[in-house]
Amino acid sequence: MTRTTPPRPLDITGVFPELAGLARTAFRLHPVPGEPTVHDSSVGGPLLWPADEPWPEYEMAPIPHWEANALRDIHLRRALLARSSAPPHGPGEVLTEDEQETLRRINTGLDHESLPSGPQPMIPLAQLYARDVPGLAFPEGTDLLQVLWATTYVPSRDSSPVQLRWRRCAEVRDVLAAPPEPAYVAVVDFVPVPCVLHPEAVREFPPYHSLDEDLAARLLAWDEQRSGGTYWTDLSVAPGWKAGGWPTHFTFREPPEPDDDELRCPECGGPSDALLTVDSNEWDGSDSWIPLECAKGAERPPDQPYGNLWDPTQVSIGRGYSLQIYYCVGTPSHSPALIMQ
Ligand SMILES: [Zn+2]
């Protein structure tokens, strides 16, 4: 199964030729719920992790008890809800009394007093093999990127809740069979449904904040005169989970100034660039990015019988925003910069 982004409504370089040199290739990841293995690129799937390497941990901030759930319970609740809403049944029709009791127990959450203190293991966010995203900026000698995160609210200036590992697959001989799991999850919306990926290369152009002021102003004026697709929504940056390309647009907040620390590596202060976008929706605001395979009238993909096609991972960032993960260009193993935008 592939995913195919429709052609852009128009070629923006025909209107603004100065954009031609600014095109970048991004990889829309097109996550689809499935059963990825350690040998697959994935979101929320198992990692090809060396058995003798410590698993990253994170000291969680105190949380209200109603948000704490065991990881297995989150997956169990999703499975029960998916089954109970699958055609031809109506919501709740097929759950037994025991299953409904299980749902009630999970919805109540863990007893706050019972939660252990101290650092908790992080969980896999994404794993990308270079063969699936050719051209992504892998450091020389590496062919696997792993991203882990802590299931807690991410302060925008705190990089530690996300960790990157760049590896050479051939160096991983014994794979860790049973990775540690956190005793509890603080934010259910940060737990991805395990997804296989269907990466697709698309051409992107810079968001307004990455353009010089004059060009950005002319593009904005051009957008305002149009009734159809705009530079913002249709012609610049792809929505949804993606690797590489340009950073996403800033939505609910102003972008930082170009020399602001926020856009620099939190470890060495060097320049950073877009690596991974974690998005709450695969498309939003404009239909032009809906893959042909998911368009209205298209048959529902057989590999995705339940859930929403625009929200396959069930990860939600804030109120439907995205999290941009920026890597250090000089030393990619440094902690990434994180901005909700
Ligand atoms: Zn750095």
py3Dmol code that shows the C-alpha trace and the ligand (Angstrom):
import py3Dmol

protein = """\
ATOM      1  CA  MET A   1       0.000   0.000   0.000  1.00  0.00           C
ATOM      2  CA  THR A   2       1.404   3.356  -0.976  1.00  0.00           C
ATOM      3  CA  ARG A   3       0.268   6.881  -0.262  1.00  0.00           C
ATOM      4  CA  THR A   4       0.197   9.469  -3.035  1.00  0.00           C
ATOM      5  CA  THR A   5      -0.042  13.193  -2.407  1.00  0.00           C
ATOM      6  CA  PRO A   6      -1.953  14.869  -5.265  1.00  0.00           C
ATOM      7  CA  PRO A   7      -0.004  17.384  -7.366  1.00  0.00           C
ATOM      8  CA  ARG A   8      -0.002  20.909  -5.942  1.00  0.00           C
ATOM      9  CA  PRO A   9      -2.823  23.127  -7.290  1.00  0.00           C
ATOM     10  CA  LEU A  10      -0.166  25.206  -9.061  1.00  0.00           C
ATOM     11  CA  ASP A  11       3.601  25.407  -9.371  1.00  0.00           C
ATOM     12  CA  ILE A  12       4.498  28.319  -7.106  1.00  0.00           C
ATOM     13  CA  THR A  13       7.881  28.747  -8.782  1.00  0.00           C
ATOM     14  CA  GLY A  14       5.997  29.873 -11.900  1.00  0.00           C
ATOM     15  CA  VAL A  15       4.669  32.838  -9.893  1.00  0.00           C
ATOM     16  CA  PHE A  16       7.695  33.426  -7.644  1.00  0.00           C
ATOM     17  CA  PRO A  17      10.763  32.121  -9.513  1.00  0.00           C
ATOM     18  CA  GLU A  18      12.981  33.162  -6.595  1.00  0.00           C
ATOM     19  CA  LEU A  19      11.527  30.242  -4.608  1.00  0.00           C
ATOM     20  CA  ALA A  20      12.973  27.656  -6.988  1.00  0.00           C
ATOM     21  CA  GLY A  21      16.334  27.558  -5.242  1.00  0.00           C
ATOM     22  CA  LEU A  22      14.664  27.138  -1.855  1.00  0.00           C
ATOM     23  CA  ALA A  23      12.860  23.863  -2.556  1.00  0.00           C
ATOM     24  CA  ARG A  24      13.577  21.000  -0.151  1.00  0.00           C
ATOM     25  CA  THR A  25      12.559  17.368  -0.141  1.00  0.00           C
ATOM     26  CA  ALA A  26      10.484  16.258   2.827  1.00  0.00           C
ATOM     27  CA  PHE A  27       9.238  12.754   3.555  1.00  0.00           C
ATOM     28  CA  ARG A  28       5.603  12.493   4.531  1.00  0.00           C
ATOM     29  CA  LEU A  29       5.674   9.392   6.726  1.00  0.00           C
ATOM     30  CA  HIS A  30       2.006   8.385   6.234  1.00  0.00           C
ATOM     31  CA  PRO A  31       1.715   6.269   9.406  1.00  0.00           C
ATOM     32  CA  VAL A  32      -0.858   3.476   9.334  1.00  0.00           C
ATOM     33  CA  PRO A  33      -1.708   1.304  12.365  1.00  0.00           C
ATOM     34  CA  GLY A  34       0.030  -2.037  12.055  1.00  0.00           C
ATOM     35  CA  GLU A  35       2.561  -4.379  13.571  1.00  0.00           C
ATOM     36  CA  PRO A  36       6.016  -2.998  12.759  1.00  0.00           C
ATOM     37  CA  THR A  37       9.076  -5.013  13.820  1.00  0.00           C
ATOM     38  CA  VAL A  38      12.497  -3.755  14.890  1.00  0.00           C
ATOM     39  CA  HIS A  39      13.524  -4.059  11.242  1.00  0.00           C
ATOM     40  CA  ASP A  40      10.840  -1.639  10.007  1.00  0.00           C
ATOM     41  CA  SER A  41      10.594   2.113   9.997  1.00  0.00           C
ATOM     42  CA  SER A  42       7.766   2.945  12.367  1.00  0.00           C
ATOM     43  CA  VAL A  43       5.990   5.353  14.648  1.00  0.00           C
ATOM     44  CA  GLY A  44       5.513   3.920  18.130  1.00  0.00           C
ATOM     45  CA  GLY A  45       7.030   0.589  17.096  1.00  0.00           C
ATOM     46  CA  PRO A  46       9.816  -1.529  18.595  1.00  0.00           C
ATOM     47  CA  LEU A  47      13.381  -0.247  18.180  1.00  0.00           C
ATOM     48  CA  LEU A  48      16.491  -2.035  16.921  1.00  0.00           C
ATOM     49  CA  TRP A  49      18.207  -1.394  20.259  1.00  0.00           C
ATOM     50  CA  PRO A  50      21.501  -2.970  21.356  1.00  0.00           C
ATOM     51  CA  ALA A  51      20.950  -5.355  24.268  1.00  0.00           C
ATOM     52  CA  ASP A  52      23.947  -3.925  26.140  1.00  0.00           C
ATOM     53  CA  GLU A  53      23.033  -0.234  25.832  1.00  0.00           C
ATOM     54  CA  PRO A  54      21.144   1.506  28.660  1.00  0.00           C
ATOM     55  CA  TRP A  55      17.594   2.534  27.802  1.00  0.00           C
ATOM     56  CA  PRO A  56      16.957   6.288  28.213  1.00  0.00           C
ATOM     57  CA  GLU A  57      14.963   7.478  31.205  1.00  0.00           C
ATOM     58  CA  TYR A  58      13.329  10.751  32.144  1.00  0.00           C
ATOM     59  CA  GLU A  59      12.372  12.282  35.480  1.00  0.00           C
ATOM     60  CA  MET A  60       8.655  12.958  35.144  1.00  0.00           C
ATOM     61  CA  ALA A  61       7.085  16.082  36.587  1.00  0.00           C
ATOM     62  CA  PRO A  62       4.289  15.598  39.146  1.00  0.00           C
ATOM     63  CA  ILE A  63       0.967  14.940  37.414  1.00  0.00           C
ATOM     64  CA  PRO A  64      -2.684  14.897  38.353  1.00  0.00           C
ATOM     65  CA  HIS A  65      -3.675  11.297  39.058  1.00  0.00           C
ATOM     66  CA  TRP A  66      -6.511  11.210  36.545  1.00  0.00           C
ATOM     67  CA  GLU A  67      -4.032  11.380  33.698  1.00  0.00           C
ATOM     68  CA  ALA A  68      -1.877   8.462  34.815  1.00  0.00           C
ATOM     69  CA  ASN A  69      -2.384   5.128  33.079  1.00  0.00           C
ATOM     70  CA  ALA A  70      -0.303   2.029  32.561  1.00  0.00           C
ATOM     71  CA  LEU A  71       1.017   1.771  29.017  1.00  0.00           C
ATOM     72  CA  ARG A  72      -0.640  -1.618  28.445  1.00  0.00           C
ATOM     73  CA  ASP A  73      -3.979  -0.206  29.630  1.00  0.00           C
ATOM     74  CA  ILE A  74      -3.814   2.590  27.067  1.00  0.00           C
ATOM     75  CA  HIS A  75      -3.344   0.056  24.286  1.00  0.00           C
ATOM     76  CA  LEU A  76      -6.043  -2.198  25.773  1.00  0.00           C
ATOM     77  CA  ARG A  77      -8.553   0.668  25.926  1.00  0.00           C
ATOM     78  CA  ARG A  78      -7.846   1.602  22.313  1.00  0.00           C
ATOM     79  CA  ALA A  79      -8.307  -2.015  21.212  1.00  0.00           C
ATOM     80  CA  LEU A  80     -11.618  -2.293  23.080  1.00  0.00           C
ATOM     81  CA  LEU A  81     -12.917   0.982  21.668  1.00  0.00           C
ATOM     82  CA  ALA A  82     -11.819   0.092  18.142  1.00  0.00           C
ATOM     83  CA  ARG A  83     -13.565  -3.259  18.333  1.00  0.00           C
ATOM     84  CA  SER A  84     -16.703  -1.838  19.866  1.00  0.00           C
ATOM     85  CA  SER A  85     -17.078   0.760  17.123  1.00  0.00           C
ATOM     86  CA  ALA A  86     -16.175  -1.486  14.188  1.00  0.00           C
ATOM     87  CA  PRO A  87     -18.939  -2.059  11.673  1.00  0.00           C
ATOM     88  CA  PRO A  88     -21.529  -3.489  11.772  1.00  0.00           C
ATOM     89  CA  HIS A  89     -21.800  -2.789  15.496  1.00  0.00           C
ATOM     90  CA  GLY A  90     -22.744   0.462  17.133  1.00  0.00           C
ATOM     91  CA  PRO A  91     -20.643   2.046  19.893  1.00  0.00           C
ATOM     92  CA  GLY A  92     -20.478  -0.212  22.932  1.00  0.00           C
ATOM     93  CA  GLU A  93     -22.613  -2.955  21.425  1.00  0.00           C
ATOM     94  CA  VAL A  94     -20.093  -5.750  21.460  1.00  0.00           C
ATOM     95  CA  LEU A  95     -18.352  -5.243  24.784  1.00  0.00           C
ATOM     96  CA  THR A  96     -19.031  -7.792  27.501  1.00  0.00           C
ATOM     97  CA  GLU A  97     -19.765  -6.740  31.073  1.00  0.00           C
ATOM     98  CA  ASP A  98     -16.177  -7.637  31.979  1.00  0.00           C
ATOM     99  CA  GLU A  99     -14.798  -5.502  29.158  1.00  0.00           C
ATOM    100  CA  GLN A 100     -16.955  -2.562  30.150  1.00  0.00           C
ATOM    101  CA  GLU A 101     -15.692  -2.942  33.711  1.00  0.00           C
ATOM    102  CA  THR A 102     -12.125  -2.942  32.338  1.00  0.00           C
ATOM    103  CA  LEU A 103     -12.849   0.305  30.492  1.00  0.00           C
ATOM    104  CA  ARG A 104     -14.241   1.885  33.660  1.00  0.00           C
ATOM    105  CA  ARG A 105     -11.143   0.836  35.595  1.00  0.00           C
ATOM    106  CA  ILE A 106      -8.800   2.287  32.965  1.00  0.00           C
ATOM    107  CA  ASN A 107     -10.779   5.521  32.710  1.00  0.00           C
ATOM    108  CA  THR A 108     -10.474   5.996  36.476  1.00  0.00           C
ATOM    109  CA  GLY A 109      -6.683   6.047  36.134  1.00  0.00           C
ATOM    110  CA  LEU A 110      -4.000   4.847  38.508  1.00  0.00           C
ATOM    111  CA  ASP A 111      -4.014   5.829  42.144  1.00  0.00           C
ATOM    112  CA  HIS A 112      -1.690   8.810  42.425  1.00  0.00           C
ATOM    113  CA  GLU A 113      -0.305   7.528  45.725  1.00  0.00           C
ATOM    114  CA  SER A 114       0.801   4.285  44.097  1.00  0.00           C
ATOM    115  CA  LEU A 115       2.956   5.893  41.412  1.00  0.00           C
ATOM    116  CA  PRO A 116       6.691   5.315  41.854  1.00  0.00           C
ATOM    117  CA  SER A 117       8.976   8.333  42.043  1.00  0.00           C
ATOM    118  CA  GLY A 118      12.217   8.691  40.135  1.00  0.00           C
ATOM    119  CA  PRO A 119      13.070   8.482  36.452  1.00  0.00           C
ATOM    120  CA  GLN A 120      10.898   6.382  34.155  1.00  0.00           C
ATOM    121  CA  PRO A 121      11.883   4.659  30.892  1.00  0.00           C
ATOM    122  CA  MET A 122      11.086   6.710  27.792  1.00  0.00           C
ATOM    123  CA  ILE A 123       8.969   5.205  24.990  1.00  0.00           C
ATOM    124  CA  PRO A 124       9.715   4.862  21.254  1.00  0.00           C
ATOM    125  CA  LEU A 125       8.382   7.738  19.193  1.00  0.00           C
ATOM    126  CA  ALA A 126       9.793   6.885  15.764  1.00  0.00           C
ATOM    127  CA  GLN A 127      12.404   4.794  13.998  1.00  0.00           C
ATOM    128  CA  LEU A 128      13.566   5.639  10.480  1.00  0.00           C
ATOM    129  CA  TYR A 129      15.811   3.512   8.280  1.00  0.00           C
ATOM    130  CA  ALA A 130      17.826   5.546   5.785  1.00  0.00           C
ATOM    131  CA  ARG A 131      16.636   3.276   2.963  1.00  0.00           C
ATOM    132  CA  ASP A 132      13.055   4.539   3.540  1.00  0.00           C
ATOM    133  CA  VAL A 133      13.939   8.251   3.645  1.00  0.00           C
ATOM    134  CA  PRO A 134      16.791   8.597   1.148  1.00  0.00           C
ATOM    135  CA  GLY A 135      18.361  12.026   1.322  1.00  0.00           C
ATOM    136  CA  LEU A 136      17.485  12.697   4.961  1.00  0.00           C
ATOM    137  CA  ALA A 137      20.561  14.154   6.660  1.00  0.00           C
ATOM    138  CA  PHE A 138      21.985  11.022   8.313  1.00  0.00           C
ATOM    139  CA  PRO A 139      25.447  11.604   9.812  1.00  0.00           C
ATOM    140  CA  GLU A 140      28.146   9.789   7.871  1.00  0.00           C
ATOM    141  CA  GLY A 141      28.326   6.091   8.671  1.00  0.00           C
ATOM    142  CA  THR A 142      24.791   5.863  10.108  1.00  0.00           C
ATOM    143  CA  ASP A 143      21.671   4.422   8.535  1.00  0.00           C
ATOM    144  CA  LEU A 144      19.134   4.346  11.367  1.00  0.00           C
ATOM    145  CA  LEU A 145      17.525   7.154  13.364  1.00  0.00           C
ATOM    146  CA  GLN A 146      15.670   6.437  16.598  1.00  0.00           C
ATOM    147  CA  VAL A 147      13.625   8.994  18.511  1.00  0.00           C
ATOM    148  CA  LEU A 148      12.396   8.361  22.057  1.00  0.00           C
ATOM    149  CA  TRP A 149      10.338  10.586  24.277  1.00  0.00           C
ATOM    150  CA  ALA A 150       8.880  10.918  27.722  1.00  0.00           C
ATOM    151  CA  THR A 151       5.107  10.916  27.985  1.00  0.00           C
ATOM    152  CA  THR A 152       4.958  14.208  29.769  1.00  0.00           C
ATOM    153  CA  TYR A 153       4.165  17.771  28.819  1.00  0.00           C
ATOM    154  CA  VAL A 154       7.090  19.181  26.881  1.00  0.00           C
ATOM    155  CA  PRO A 155       8.276  22.617  27.932  1.00  0.00           C
ATOM    156  CA  SER A 156       9.295  24.319  24.712  1.00  0.00           C
ATOM    157  CA  ARG A 157      12.758  25.273  25.957  1.00  0.00           C
ATOM    158  CA  ASP A 158      13.525  21.925  27.591  1.00  0.00           C
ATOM    159  CA  SER A 159      15.083  19.465  25.192  1.00  0.00           C
ATOM    160  CA  SER A 160      15.525  16.548  27.534  1.00  0.00           C
ATOM    161  CA  PRO A 161      12.129  14.849  27.056  1.00  0.00           C
ATOM    162  CA  VAL A 162      13.205  13.795  23.545  1.00  0.00           C
ATOM    163  CA  GLN A 163      16.349  11.814  22.719  1.00  0.00           C
ATOM    164  CA  LEU A 164      17.871  10.914  19.347  1.00  0.00           C
ATOM    165  CA  ARG A 165      20.045   7.938  18.432  1.00  0.00           C
ATOM    166  CA  TRP A 166      21.804   7.736  15.072  1.00  0.00           C
ATOM    167  CA  ARG A 167      23.112   4.223  14.467  1.00  0.00           C
ATOM    168  CA  ARG A 168      24.699   1.900  11.965  1.00  0.00           C
ATOM    169  CA  CYS A 169      22.351  -1.124  11.831  1.00  0.00           C
ATOM    170  CA  ALA A 170      25.187  -3.578  11.200  1.00  0.00           C
ATOM    171  CA  GLU A 171      26.672  -2.677  14.595  1.00  0.00           C
ATOM    172  CA  VAL A 172      23.569  -3.845  16.467  1.00  0.00           C
ATOM    173  CA  ARG A 173      24.266  -7.549  16.996  1.00  0.00           C
ATOM    174  CA  ASP A 174      22.105  -8.561  19.960  1.00  0.00           C
ATOM    175  CA  VAL A 175      18.781  -6.753  19.939  1.00  0.00           C
ATOM    176  CA  LEU A 176      17.138  -5.844  23.243  1.00  0.00           C
ATOM    177  CA  ALA A 177      14.176  -8.245  23.355  1.00  0.00           C
ATOM    178  CA  ALA A 178      12.081  -6.688  26.115  1.00  0.00           C
ATOM    179  CA  PRO A 179      12.655  -2.930  26.502  1.00  0.00           C
ATOM    180  CA  PRO A 180      11.694  -1.447  29.872  1.00  0.00           C
ATOM    181  CA  GLU A 181       8.370   0.377  30.037  1.00  0.00           C
ATOM    182  CA  PRO A 182       7.369   3.304  32.233  1.00  0.00           C
ATOM    183  CA  ALA A 183       5.303   2.393  35.293  1.00  0.00           C
ATOM    184  CA  TYR A 184       2.810   5.023  34.192  1.00  0.00           C
ATOM    185  CA  VAL A 185       2.099   7.421  31.360  1.00  0.00           C
ATOM    186  CA  ALA A 186       1.443  11.048  32.186  1.00  0.00           C
ATOM    187  CA  VAL A 187      -0.174  12.153  28.909  1.00  0.00           C
ATOM    188  CA  VAL A 188      -2.201   9.508  27.106  1.00  0.00           C
ATOM    189  CA  ASP A 189      -2.182  11.612  23.938  1.00  0.00           C
ATOM    190  CA  PHE A 190       1.607  11.172  23.702  1.00  0.00           C
ATOM    191  CA  VAL A 191       1.403   7.404  23.257  1.00  0.00           C
ATOM    192  CA  PRO A 192       1.429   6.556  19.547  1.00  0.00           C
ATOM    193  CA  VAL A 193      -0.566   3.683  18.150  1.00  0.00           C
ATOM    194  CA  PRO A 194       2.139   1.402  16.662  1.00  0.00           C
ATOM    195  CA  CYS A 195       2.218   2.315  12.975  1.00  0.00           C
ATOM    196  CA  VAL A 196       4.008   1.121   9.871  1.00  0.00           C
ATOM    197  CA  LEU A 197       5.092   3.909   7.523  1.00  0.00           C
ATOM    198  CA  HIS A 198       4.656   4.610   3.831  1.00  0.00           C
ATOM    199  CA  PRO A 199       7.222   7.391   3.327  1.00  0.00           C
ATOM    200  CA  GLU A 200       6.658   9.616   0.314  1.00  0.00           C
ATOM    201  CA  ALA A 201       9.019  12.320  -0.940  1.00  0.00           C
ATOM    202  CA  VAL A 202       7.338  15.685  -1.528  1.00  0.00           C
ATOM    203  CA  ARG A 203       8.722  19.094  -2.507  1.00  0.00           C
ATOM    204  CA  GLU A 204       8.394  21.859   0.056  1.00  0.00           C
ATOM    205  CA  PHE A 205       9.049  25.582   0.169  1.00  0.00           C
ATOM    206  CA  PRO A 206       9.923  27.673   3.241  1.00  0.00           C
ATOM    207  CA  PRO A 207       7.339  28.780   5.790  1.00  0.00           C
ATOM    208  CA  TYR A 208       6.943  32.572   5.973  1.00  0.00           C
ATOM    209  CA  HIS A 209       9.243  32.911   8.968  1.00  0.00           C
ATOM    210  CA  SER A 210      12.138  31.300   7.054  1.00  0.00           C
ATOM    211  CA  LEU A 211      11.871  33.723   4.110  1.00  0.00           C
ATOM    212  CA  ASP A 212      13.305  37.204   3.829  1.00  0.00           C
ATOM    213  CA  GLU A 213      10.774  39.834   4.852  1.00  0.00           C
ATOM    214  CA  ASP A 214      10.206  41.248   1.385  1.00  0.00           C
ATOM    215  CA  LEU A 215       9.402  37.907  -0.223  1.00  0.00           C
ATOM    216  CA  ALA A 216       7.249  36.843   2.742  1.00  0.00           C
ATOM    217  CA  ALA A 217       5.247  40.081   2.456  1.00  0.00           C
ATOM    218  CA  ARG A 218       4.703  39.615  -1.287  1.00  0.00           C
ATOM    219  CA  LEU A 219       3.590  35.999  -0.747  1.00  0.00           C
ATOM    220  CA  LEU A 220       1.168  37.084   1.983  1.00  0.00           C
ATOM    221  CA  ALA A 221      -0.308  39.726  -0.306  1.00  0.00           C
ATOM    222  CA  TRP A 222      -0.609  37.142  -3.081  1.00  0.00           C
ATOM    223  CA  ASP A 223      -2.337  34.723  -0.654  1.00  0.00           C
ATOM    224  CA  GLU A 224      -4.877  37.380   0.304  1.00  0.00           C
ATOM    225  CA  GLN A 225      -5.905  37.943  -3.298  1.00  0.00           C
ATOM    226  CA  ARG A 226      -6.552  34.281  -3.935  1.00  0.00           C
ATOM    227  CA  SER A 227      -9.751  32.402  -3.327  1.00  0.00           C
ATOM    228  CA  GLY A 228      -8.267  28.947  -3.923  1.00  0.00           C
ATOM    229  CA  GLY A 229      -5.267  27.271  -2.374  1.00  0.00           C
ATOM    230  CA  THR A 230      -2.790  29.528  -0.617  1.00  0.00           C
ATOM    231  CA  TYR A 231       0.962  29.420  -0.123  1.00  0.00           C
ATOM    232  CA  TRP A 232       0.436  28.759   3.572  1.00  0.00           C
ATOM    233  CA  THR A 233      -2.082  25.942   3.286  1.00  0.00           C
ATOM    234  CA  ASP A 234      -1.283  24.239  -0.023  1.00  0.00           C
ATOM    235  CA  LEU A 235       1.971  25.301  -1.634  1.00  0.00           C
ATOM    236  CA  SER A 236       4.703  25.406   1.002  1.00  0.00           C
ATOM    237  CA  VAL A 237       4.901  22.887   3.869  1.00  0.00           C
ATOM    238  CA  ALA A 238       3.185  19.495   4.010  1.00  0.00           C
ATOM    239  CA  PRO A 239       1.004  18.717   7.032  1.00  0.00           C
ATOM    240  CA  GLY A 240       1.174  15.542   9.095  1.00  0.00           C
ATOM    241  CA  TRP A 241       4.069  13.470  10.393  1.00  0.00           C
ATOM    242  CA  LYS A 242       7.138  14.095   8.276  1.00  0.00           C
ATOM    243  CA  ALA A 243      10.917  13.934   8.267  1.00  0.00           C
ATOM    244  CA  GLY A 244      13.236  16.582   6.856  1.00  0.00           C
ATOM    245  CA  GLY A 245      11.994  19.366   4.611  1.00  0.00           C
ATOM    246  CA  TRP A 246      11.194  22.793   6.028  1.00  0.00           C
ATOM    247  CA  PRO A 247       9.934  23.490   9.554  1.00  0.00           C
ATOM    248  CA  THR A 248       6.172  23.771   9.814  1.00  0.00           C
ATOM    249  CA  HIS A 249       4.459  27.151   9.961  1.00  0.00           C
ATOM    250  CA  PHE A 250       3.965  28.780  13.328  1.00  0.00           C
ATOM    251  CA  THR A 251       0.275  28.725  14.140  1.00  0.00           C
ATOM    252  CA  PHE A 252      -0.786  29.837  17.620  1.00  0.00           C
ATOM    253  CA  ARG A 253       2.363  31.804  18.502  1.00  0.00           C
ATOM    254  CA  GLU A 254       4.842  34.152  16.885  1.00  0.00           C
ATOM    255  CA  PRO A 255       8.018  32.563  15.495  1.00  0.00           C
ATOM    256  CA  PRO A 256      11.237  33.358  17.352  1.00  0.00           C
ATOM    257  CA  GLU A 257      13.635  35.857  15.829  1.00  0.00           C
ATOM    258  CA  PRO A 258      16.259  34.147  13.620  1.00  0.00           C
ATOM    259  CA  ASP A 259      19.012  34.711  16.191  1.00  0.00           C
ATOM    260  CA  ASP A 260      16.859  33.546  19.107  1.00  0.00           C
ATOM    261  CA  ASP A 261      18.319  30.753  21.265  1.00  0.00           C
ATOM    262  CA  GLU A 262      15.114  28.786  20.795  1.00  0.00           C
ATOM    263  CA  LEU A 263      16.135  27.806  17.273  1.00  0.00           C
ATOM    264  CA  ARG A 264      19.695  26.886  18.236  1.00  0.00           C
ATOM    265  CA  CYS A 265      21.118  23.635  19.588  1.00  0.00           C
ATOM    266  CA  PRO A 266      20.456  23.530  23.343  1.00  0.00           C
ATOM    267  CA  GLU A 267      23.852  21.863  23.927  1.00  0.00           C
ATOM    268  CA  CYS A 268      26.333  23.809  21.792  1.00  0.00           C
ATOM    269  CA  GLY A 269      24.335  26.835  20.609  1.00  0.00           C
ATOM    270  CA  GLY A 270      25.016  25.947  16.971  1.00  0.00           C
ATOM    271  CA  PRO A 271      22.461  26.079  14.155  1.00  0.00           C
ATOM    272  CA  SER A 272      19.625  23.550  14.121  1.00  0.00           C
ATOM    273  CA  ASP A 273      17.286  22.422  11.376  1.00  0.00           C
ATOM    274  CA  ALA A 274      13.995  20.590  10.935  1.00  0.00           C
ATOM    275  CA  LEU A 275      14.276  16.839  11.533  1.00  0.00           C
ATOM    276  CA  LEU A 276      10.906  15.414  12.503  1.00  0.00           C
ATOM    277  CA  THR A 277       7.418  16.873  12.702  1.00  0.00           C
ATOM    278  CA  VAL A 278       4.996  15.210  15.097  1.00  0.00           C
ATOM    279  CA  ASP A 279       1.547  16.346  14.034  1.00  0.00           C
ATOM    280  CA  SER A 280      -1.898  15.994  15.557  1.00  0.00           C
ATOM    281  CA  ASN A 281      -3.499  15.498  12.139  1.00  0.00           C
ATOM    282  CA  GLU A 282      -2.329  14.172   8.795  1.00  0.00           C
ATOM    283  CA  TRP A 283      -4.242  16.958   7.046  1.00  0.00           C
ATOM    284  CA  ASP A 284      -6.123  19.923   8.334  1.00  0.00           C
ATOM    285  CA  GLY A 285      -7.554  23.060   6.818  1.00  0.00           C
ATOM    286  CA  SER A 286      -6.941  22.076   3.219  1.00  0.00           C
ATOM    287  CA  ASP A 287      -8.021  18.911   1.430  1.00  0.00           C
ATOM    288  CA  SER A 288      -5.276  19.218  -1.168  1.00  0.00           C
ATOM    289  CA  TRP A 289      -2.874  17.148   0.955  1.00  0.00           C
ATOM    290  CA  ILE A 290      -5.219  14.167   1.398  1.00  0.00           C
ATOM    291  CA  PRO A 291      -3.516  11.191  -0.248  1.00  0.00           C
ATOM    292  CA  LEU A 292      -5.388   9.810  -3.234  1.00  0.00           C
ATOM    293  CA  GLU A 293      -5.768   6.502  -1.369  1.00  0.00           C
ATOM    294  CA  CYS A 294      -7.672   8.243   1.452  1.00  0.00           C
ATOM    295  CA  ALA A 295      -9.784  10.660  -0.600  1.00  0.00           C
ATOM    296  CA  LYS A 296     -13.537  10.849  -0.244  1.00  0.00           C
ATOM    297  CA  GLY A 297     -15.089   8.029  -2.222  1.00  0.00           C
ATOM    298  CA  ALA A 298     -11.873   6.030  -2.208  1.00  0.00           C
ATOM    299  CA  GLU A 299     -12.216   2.620  -0.662  1.00  0.00           C
ATOM    300  CA  ARG A 300     -11.183   2.509   2.961  1.00  0.00           C
ATOM    301  CA  PRO A 301      -7.672   1.035   3.030  1.00  0.00           C
ATOM    302  CA  PRO A 302      -7.874  -2.625   4.072  1.00  0.00           C
ATOM    303  CA  ASP A 303      -4.954  -2.059   6.449  1.00  0.00           C
ATOM    304  CA  GLN A 304      -6.901   0.553   8.413  1.00  0.00           C
ATOM    305  CA  PRO A 305     -10.357  -0.734   9.288  1.00  0.00           C
ATOM    306  CA  TYR A 306     -10.952   1.518  12.305  1.00  0.00           C
ATOM    307  CA  GLY A 307     -10.191   4.975  13.516  1.00  0.00           C
ATOM    308  CA  ASN A 308      -9.755   8.205  11.643  1.00  0.00           C
ATOM    309  CA  LEU A 309      -7.626   8.261   8.534  1.00  0.00           C
ATOM    310  CA  TRP A 310      -6.401  11.751   9.446  1.00  0.00           C
ATOM    311  CA  ASP A 311      -5.336  10.694  12.953  1.00  0.00           C
ATOM    312  CA  PRO A 312      -3.690   7.269  12.606  1.00  0.00           C
ATOM    313  CA  THR A 313      -1.212   7.646  15.487  1.00  0.00           C
ATOM    314  CA  GLN A 314      -3.741   9.108  17.963  1.00  0.00           C
ATOM    315  CA  VAL A 315      -0.963  11.434  19.119  1.00  0.00           C
ATOM    316  CA  SER A 316      -2.208  14.916  19.901  1.00  0.00           C
ATOM    317  CA  ILE A 317       0.048  17.898  20.576  1.00  0.00           C
ATOM    318  CA  GLY A 318      -1.606  20.620  22.670  1.00  0.00           C
ATOM    319  CA  ARG A 319      -4.844  21.648  21.013  1.00  0.00           C
ATOM    320  CA  GLY A 320      -4.208  20.130  17.627  1.00  0.00           C
ATOM    321  CA  TYR A 321      -0.783  21.696  17.079  1.00  0.00           C
ATOM    322  CA  SER A 322       2.459  20.089  15.971  1.00  0.00           C
ATOM    323  CA  LEU A 323       5.782  19.485  17.674  1.00  0.00           C
ATOM    324  CA  GLN A 324       8.825  20.369  15.591  1.00  0.00           C
ATOM    325  CA  ILE A 325      11.995  18.483  16.494  1.00  0.00           C
ATOM    326  CA  TYR A 326      15.128  20.375  15.358  1.00  0.00           C
ATOM    327  CA  TYR A 327      18.471  18.553  15.270  1.00  0.00           C
ATOM    328  CA  CYS A 328      21.924  20.085  15.745  1.00  0.00           C
ATOM    329  CA  VAL A 329      23.439  20.432  12.264  1.00  0.00           C
ATOM    330  CA  GLY A 330      27.033  20.393  13.567  1.00  0.00           C
ATOM    331  CA  THR A 331      26.658  17.454  15.996  1.00  0.00           C
ATOM    332  CA  PRO A 332      23.426  15.557  15.271  1.00  0.00           C
ATOM    333  CA  SER A 333      23.779  13.444  18.426  1.00  0.00           C
ATOM    334  CA  HIS A 334      23.188  16.531  20.588  1.00  0.00           C
ATOM    335  CA  SER A 335      19.831  16.909  22.319  1.00  0.00           C
ATOM    336  CA  PRO A 336      17.277  18.268  19.879  1.00  0.00           C
ATOM    337  CA  ALA A 337      15.516  21.607  20.184  1.00  0.00           C
ATOM    338  CA  LEU A 338      11.739  21.278  20.521  1.00  0.00           C
ATOM    339  CA  ILE A 339       9.103  23.815  19.585  1.00  0.00           C
ATOM    340  CA  MET A 340       5.348  23.395  19.670  1.00  0.00           C
ATOM    341  CA  GLN A 341       4.202  25.425  16.668  1.00  0.00           C
TER     342      GLN A 341
END
"""
ligand_1 = """\
1
ZN
Zn 24.860 21.072 19.097
"""
view = py3Dmol.view(width=600, height=400)
view.addModel(protein, "pdb")
view.setStyle({"model": 0}, {"cartoon": {"style": "trace"}})
view.addModel(ligand_1, "xyz")
view.setStyle({"model": 1}, {"stick": {}})
view.zoomTo()
view.show()
